[in-house]
Amino acid sequence: KITEEALQHDYVSERGTYFPEINVVARGDESYNKTEDPKIEQSASVLLEANWVLFDGFSRRASMNEIKSQIHENRYQLENTLREVIRDVKLAYNQTVSLKQSIGTQLEDIDKNEELQLINKQSFELGDVDIFELIEEEQRIFNSKARLHELIRERFYNEYSLLLITGLLRPEDFKHTLKLQSDGKRVEF
């Protein structure tokens, strides 16, 4: 915004070069003569000078066109940045909503696996299920919980990204150093 205002002032200034430049110089002198006949001598002069470039080989027009194109480029970059921010906000929000749903599904999956594990433990005690099925069920529960933690981490990352993008949270608000790894997904404190 500031750059555009500066360019607008440059444009108005450059447009002013089409008008004549008028300079006024005024001068006044007073002297006292100490001779036999003392008298005060006064003189005044005004110089009015007008300069007007009638033709400059179209350099003023080229300069004004250059400033206009800079104004248009600045507006384009601002609009493009705004589109990117809106896109990033929508993406982070949609990912956060999706992850919230995935977390709910993962919690249901863990509950079902734990219920199945209880049934299998009872069946094992009765001799209907062998130890390998119990171990497999433990592995499924472990994997489900690991996936749950990964989903929670991703959700926090997206929520913090959303806060950073919208300006509600600034990196300098952290007491610790914020580092993004090369994959752009991991945050270390």
Secondary structure, 3 states (H helix, E strand, C coil): CHHHHHHHHHHHHHHHHHCCEEEEEEEEEEEEECCCCCEEEEEEEEEEEEECCCCCCCHHHHHHHHHHHHHHHHHHHHHHHHHHHHHHHHHHHHHHHHHHHHHHHHHHHHHHHHHHHHHHHHHHHHCCCCHHHHHHHHHHHHHHHHHHHHHHHHHHHHHHHHHHHHCCCCHHHCCCCCEECCCCCCEEC
